[in-house]
Amino acid sequence: MRIDYVYKICTKEEWNNFKQKKSWQGSENDIDDGFIHLSDKDQVNKTLKKYFSNQKNLILLIIKTDTLSNLIWEKSTNEEKFPHLYSELKLESVIDSKEITGDQHLF
């Protein structure tokens, strides 16, 4: 199965810094883990609920997978495979961004 897009939830501040620098190593958690945590379309709502509940000023980045180098699908603690990016994320890979409002269901 081919996945064309993956998704990254970040803060508005992280997104604004990313746009200025044109590349991004990810959030503090990503840097600590050594890769950028991403989600596919079916995972993004669970990721939002589990890791970002009650947070404000969030942005959803929509990322084209064929522009990414070092994207690896790996099992997480629940045995579900998630996309992990083992390189910096380039701004040109982000095809769109959307503000996340409240307890919004993204897909």
Secondary structure, DSSP 4 states (H G I P E B T S, - for coil): ----EEEEEEEHHHHHHHHHHSEE---HHHHHHTSEE-B-TTTHHHHHHHHHTT--SEEEEEEEGGG-SSEEEEE-TTS-EEEEE-SPEEGGGEEEEEEE-TT----
